[in-house]
Amino acid sequence: MESEKAKEVPDGEPMDLMVDDVTSTSVTLSWNSPKHIGTSGLAGYLVEYSKESTETWVAANKELTTKNLLVIKNLTEGDKLQVRVKAVHGSGATATATLPGTVLIKQPIDPPKIRSPRNLRETFIRKIGQKLNLSIPVQGNPKPTITWSKDGQPLPSDRVSICNSATNAILFIRKLEREDSGKYKLEAQQDTAKDELVIDVQVVEKPGPPQNLKLGSVWGFNVTLEWQPPKDNGNTEISGYTIQKADKKTGEWYTVMEKSHTTTYTISNLVMGNHYNFRVFSENLCGLSEKAALCKDTVYVPKPSKIYTPPVYEENNFNEPPKFTQPPVDKITTVGFTTKLFCSVRGNPRPKISWSKNQVLLDENPKYRVLTNEGICTLEIRKPCAFDGGVYTCQATNALGEVAANCKLDVKAVVMAQ
């Protein structure tokens, strides 16, 4: 039963017919497929149009199209058209969708729009002598009328070149001068619709020299300079000052400070007996001024009238008599195993070290070796026997006195296990 009811549903017409775009010579139409399509399927679409007040329908496509979009071309501006779309089904049946009302063929109007480049949204700074090339995108349909002005006045045609393309307004100056600084206004007008853009152009150059450079105060090996900002800042702010000095003997200039942000500076470490000249340059983003402000006065750093006599300081006396910082300690050793006795001594002049055993000096005995290094005193006893046991004395002597310390060495025989 359901299949029989589906067959009874008639073949449908195109849905949602609408106009997507209109130009002076064309119309773009779009639609959706029919809601109901028979069992024979859909062969395609036929688009037709007729001029207002006529009953003649003209086919826009000679062959059926299966697309849901079609552009009707080669139309005459000013005509009013009626438009319809036929859905041709496989069975040969057609269903028509007609666009309500008429379509006027004319060029759409887009109001003028000037798009400001990012680098022109703030003050556009250029150096004197450079070229200025402003290319500003301008939109509008029909094409708007483009006009340029500077500070409310027309631009001089002998120095400024203006060229407007289909999409851009172009202003060109081959070699900039200071007088080219100002607010350039671009206007795009289309009947009553208008858009405008103001571009602030700043042409800069090197500044002039500082004014009224003079000595502030002089004391000791120091001098303070004072000056005023330059009369001409080059059409931009001063970024700093460079201070230089020259010794009259050599005449060579040396920079003592760069990019000083104040109009005073103190120069130190001047050499006694020398005459000095001073000069100051001003600086902006174009560089240092061509000329410097030269101080009219020279500075002489006098030599002191009194002869300097350095104070006499007594030398520190580091002499001291010998002293044990670590005396030798008692020790137990085994027969046949070399052993060492240690102690540490300080004193100035360096003390002489001697060792004795039971008050008998050991200096010339080859069995004993005496070592002294950085105040560490060592007595090496090679392969001792029971006879080498006893009281050993270390004696330290210098010009300021002598000191002795004793220790006991006990030599034991090896006990063999039975």
SVG drawing of the C-alpha trace seen along z (x, -y; Angstrom):
<svg xmlns="http://www.w3.org/2000/svg" viewBox="-2 -82 130 105">
<polyline fill="none" stroke="black" stroke-width="0.4" points="0.0,0.0 2.8,-2.4 4.5,-1.9 1.2,-2.7 0.8,-5.9 4.3,-7.0 3.5,-6.5 0.5,-8.8 2.8,-11.7 3.3,-14.1 6.8,-15.0 8.0,-18.1 9.2,-21.6 12.6,-23.2 12.7,-24.5 13.9,-27.9 14.6,-29.7 16.6,-32.9 18.9,-35.5 22.6,-35.2 24.1,-38.1 23.2,-40.8 25.7,-42.7 25.2,-45.0 25.2,-42.0 24.3,-38.9 22.1,-37.3 23.2,-34.4 20.4,-32.0 20.4,-29.1 17.8,-26.6 17.4,-23.3 16.3,-20.0 12.5,-19.1 11.1,-17.7 9.4,-14.8 11.1,-13.0 9.2,-10.2 10.5,-6.7 11.7,-7.8 14.2,-10.1 15.3,-13.7 16.7,-14.5 17.8,-18.1 16.8,-21.7 15.8,-24.3 16.2,-28.0 14.1,-30.6 13.6,-34.3 11.4,-37.0 11.5,-40.8 8.9,-42.7 5.8,-43.4 6.5,-40.6 5.3,-37.0 8.3,-35.5 10.4,-33.1 14.0,-32.6 16.0,-29.5 19.2,-30.5 20.7,-27.0 20.3,-25.1 20.9,-21.7 19.5,-20.5 21.8,-21.2 22.0,-18.9 23.5,-21.7 21.5,-23.8 23.3,-27.0 23.2,-28.9 24.5,-32.3 22.3,-34.1 24.8,-36.1 24.8,-38.7 21.9,-40.8 21.2,-44.5 21.6,-46.9 18.3,-48.5 16.1,-45.5 13.6,-44.0 13.4,-40.2 11.0,-37.5 12.8,-34.2 11.6,-30.6 13.3,-27.2 11.7,-24.0 12.5,-20.6 12.4,-18.0 11.7,-14.5 12.6,-11.2 9.0,-10.6 9.0,-13.8 6.8,-15.7 7.9,-19.2 7.4,-21.2 8.1,-25.0 9.3,-27.3 8.9,-31.0 10.7,-33.8 8.2,-36.3 8.6,-39.8 11.2,-41.0 15.0,-41.3 16.5,-44.7 19.7,-44.3 22.2,-46.9 25.6,-47.2 25.5,-46.9 26.6,-50.0 29.4,-49.5 30.1,-52.6 33.7,-53.8 36.1,-52.3 39.7,-53.3 41.8,-50.7 44.6,-52.1 47.9,-50.2 49.3,-49.3 52.5,-51.4 50.4,-54.6 48.2,-54.4 50.8,-56.4 53.0,-59.2 54.9,-58.2 58.5,-59.4 60.9,-59.8 64.4,-61.4 65.0,-64.5 66.1,-63.5 64.3,-60.2 61.3,-59.4 57.7,-59.2 55.5,-56.5 52.0,-56.1 49.9,-53.3 46.4,-53.2 43.9,-50.5 40.5,-52.0 37.3,-50.1 34.0,-51.2 31.5,-50.5 31.2,-52.4 34.8,-53.7 34.9,-56.6 36.5,-60.0 39.9,-60.3 41.3,-63.6 44.4,-64.4 45.1,-67.5 47.7,-68.6 46.8,-70.6 43.6,-71.6 45.4,-72.9 45.7,-71.3 49.0,-69.5 51.6,-71.2 51.7,-69.4 55.4,-70.3 56.7,-68.2 53.9,-65.6 52.9,-62.9 49.4,-61.3 48.5,-58.1 45.2,-56.2 44.8,-52.6 41.6,-50.5 42.3,-49.4 44.9,-51.9 45.4,-55.6 49.1,-56.4 51.0,-59.6 54.7,-59.9 57.3,-62.5 60.8,-61.8 62.9,-63.9 61.4,-65.0 62.0,-68.4 61.1,-69.7 58.2,-71.6 56.6,-68.2 55.7,-67.5 52.0,-67.7 48.7,-65.9 47.9,-64.4 44.2,-63.8 42.8,-61.2 39.1,-61.4 37.1,-58.8 33.7,-60.2 30.8,-58.5 27.8,-60.7 26.8,-61.4 28.9,-58.6 32.4,-59.5 35.3,-57.9 38.6,-59.7 42.0,-58.9 44.4,-61.3 48.1,-60.4 50.6,-62.3 53.9,-62.6 57.0,-63.9 60.2,-64.7 63.2,-64.9 66.9,-65.7 69.9,-66.1 69.6,-68.7 71.5,-71.9 74.3,-72.3 73.4,-73.1 73.2,-76.7 75.1,-78.8 77.7,-76.2 79.6,-77.5 81.6,-76.4 79.5,-76.0 82.1,-75.4 85.7,-74.2 87.2,-72.5 90.1,-70.1 90.3,-67.8 86.6,-68.4 84.6,-70.8 80.9,-71.2 79.5,-72.1 76.1,-73.7 74.2,-74.3 70.7,-74.8 68.9,-72.6 69.5,-73.4 67.4,-76.0 66.6,-73.5 65.8,-70.0 65.6,-68.6 61.8,-68.3 62.0,-65.5 62.9,-65.2 66.5,-65.3 67.6,-61.8 70.8,-62.9 74.0,-64.8 77.6,-63.8 80.3,-65.5 84.0,-65.6 87.2,-67.1 90.6,-67.9 94.0,-68.5 95.7,-71.5 99.0,-69.6 97.6,-67.0 94.5,-68.7 92.7,-65.3 89.1,-65.1 88.0,-62.3 84.3,-61.4 83.7,-61.4 79.9,-60.8 77.3,-59.7 73.6,-60.1 73.5,-62.3 69.8,-63.2 70.5,-66.3 71.9,-69.7 74.6,-69.6 77.5,-67.3 80.5,-67.0 83.8,-65.8 86.2,-64.3 89.8,-62.9 91.4,-65.8 95.2,-65.8 97.1,-68.4 99.1,-70.9 96.9,-70.5 94.7,-73.0 91.4,-71.6 88.8,-72.6 85.2,-71.2 82.5,-70.7 79.0,-69.2 77.0,-67.6 73.2,-67.2 71.6,-64.0 68.3,-62.8 67.1,-59.7 69.0,-61.0 72.4,-61.1 74.7,-63.7 74.5,-67.4 76.8,-68.5 78.4,-71.1 79.2,-71.1 78.9,-73.8 82.4,-74.8 83.1,-76.2 84.7,-79.7 86.6,-79.2 89.5,-76.8 90.2,-75.0 93.6,-74.8 94.2,-72.2 96.9,-73.8 99.6,-71.8 99.6,-71.9 101.9,-74.6 103.0,-72.4 105.2,-69.4 103.4,-66.3 105.3,-64.4 103.9,-61.0 103.6,-59.9 106.2,-57.6 104.8,-54.3 106.7,-52.1 107.2,-48.6 105.5,-45.9 107.9,-43.6 106.9,-40.0 110.0,-38.5 109.2,-36.1 111.1,-33.3 110.5,-29.7 107.3,-28.1 105.9,-24.6 102.4,-24.8 102.2,-20.9 104.8,-19.2 106.0,-15.6 103.9,-12.9 104.9,-9.5 104.8,-6.6 105.0,-2.8 106.6,-1.0 107.7,2.5 111.2,3.8 112.2,3.6 109.4,1.3 110.5,-2.3 108.7,-4.9 108.5,-8.7 108.1,-11.3 106.3,-14.6 106.0,-18.1 105.3,-21.7 107.2,-24.8 106.9,-28.5 109.3,-31.4 110.8,-34.4 113.6,-34.2 113.1,-30.6 114.4,-28.5 117.1,-25.8 115.8,-22.3 117.9,-19.6 116.9,-16.2 118.6,-14.3 118.1,-10.9 118.8,-10.7 120.5,-14.1 122.8,-12.8 122.6,-14.7 121.4,-12.6 122.5,-15.0 125.3,-12.8 123.8,-9.4 122.8,-7.8 120.0,-5.7 118.1,-8.9 116.8,-11.4 115.6,-14.9 113.1,-16.7 111.6,-20.2 108.9,-21.6 106.7,-24.7 107.2,-24.4 106.5,-20.6 109.4,-18.8 109.9,-15.0 112.4,-12.5 112.5,-9.3 114.0,-6.2 114.9,-3.5 114.2,0.1 114.5,-0.5 115.7,2.1 115.1,2.3 118.2,0.1 116.5,-2.8 113.9,-3.2 114.2,-6.2 113.5,-9.9 113.8,-12.0 114.1,-15.8 113.3,-18.3 115.0,-21.6 114.3,-24.8 116.7,-27.8 116.8,-31.3 118.2,-34.7 115.3,-35.4 115.6,-32.2 115.2,-28.5 112.6,-25.9 112.7,-22.1 110.1,-19.4 110.4,-15.7 108.6,-12.5 109.2,-8.8 109.6,-6.1 109.0,-2.5 110.3,0.2 108.8,3.7 109.9,7.0 107.6,9.2 106.2,12.0 106.0,15.2 102.9,17.4 103.7,21.0"/>
</svg>
